[in-house]
């Protein structure tokens, strides 16, 4: 059973920063891509950023320059550094991993990020 466990969410003032972590229960090389999604109340889940097993990154256009995705292969962990946070960044942030052989999508339980104005 694959598990993805997020942490690092919380309440922060506008302009502040947070760093989210996602720890996988197996090597992150078991995933051909890992990413972060977010879902705000009343809105659909959207891609924030992703990173492939080869290290290529992809970002939502509106978040480029403020958010950065990275990983630590030795700790099976993917990070999302979020800077210059805005109230509209408030959402539940989910970690996602796509299995390299099965192409199955795995999801974490989500971590709440709230940005106050």
N, C-alpha and C positions, 0 to 999 in steps of 0.2 A: 504494500500500500504506500503510494507516494504521498508525502505530506509537505506542504509549504507553509511556513509559519512566519507571519509578518510581525514586525515590532517597530517602534519608533514614532508612532503617531502621537497626536496630542493637540493641545491648544497653544497657539502662537499668535502674536500680534502681527499685523500687516507689516511687511518689510523684513520679517524674521526668516529664520531658516529651520529646516528639519531634515533629518537623515533617516530614511526608512531602510529597514533590513528585511531580507527574506531568506530564511534558512531552509534548504531542501533536505529531505530525509535520505537522499542519495546524491551521488556525484552530479554536479550540474552539467557534466558532459553527457549525461543521460538525456538531456534536453537539447534539441537543436536550436531552441530559442527560449529565452526567458524575458519577461516583461512586467511592466506595471500598468495597470488600468485604474481608472477611478470612476465612481458613480456618485453624482450629486443627487439630492432629493428631487424626484420628479423628472430626472433625466436618464438617458441611456448610458450604459457603461461605455467608456471611451478609452482608447489607447493613450497612454502617457509617454511611454518609452519602452524600447525593447533592445535586447542585445543577443546576438547569435553566438553559437559555440565558437565561431571563428573570430568573434570580437567586434563584428560590425554593429553599429548602433543606429537606431531610428527614433525620431522624436515627433510628437505632435507639433505641427508648425507653430502653434501659438505658444508653445512652451520652450522652444529653442532659446538657449542662452540663459535660462533661469534654472532648468532642471538638468541633472546629469545622471546617467545610469552607469554603473560599473559593477565589477564582480571580483570576488576573491575565490579562486578555484580551490584553494587549500581548505577553505572553510565552508564550501558549498553554499556560498552566500552571494546574493545580489543586492546591491544598494541603489537607493534613489536619493540623491542629494537635491534638495529643493531650496532655492534661494529667492530672495525678494518676493516672498509669498504675498498673495492677494486674497481678499475675502472670497473671490470667485474660485479659488483653489480648494475651498472647503468641500470635502467629499470623503467617502470611504475609498481607500486605496487598496487594491487587490494585487497580489503577486500571481503571476501566471507562468506556467512552464509547459512547453509542448514537447511531448515525448519524441525522442529521436527516431525510434523504430515504429512506434504505434501511431504517431501523430495525434495522440490523445492530449487534450488540454486539461491541465491540472490547475486548481485554484486554491489559494489560501483563504483564510476566513475573513480577511480584510482588517484594516486598521483605520480608525477615524482620524482625519486631519481637519481641524477647525481653525480658521484664520479670522481673527477679530479685527474690526476696523478701528 
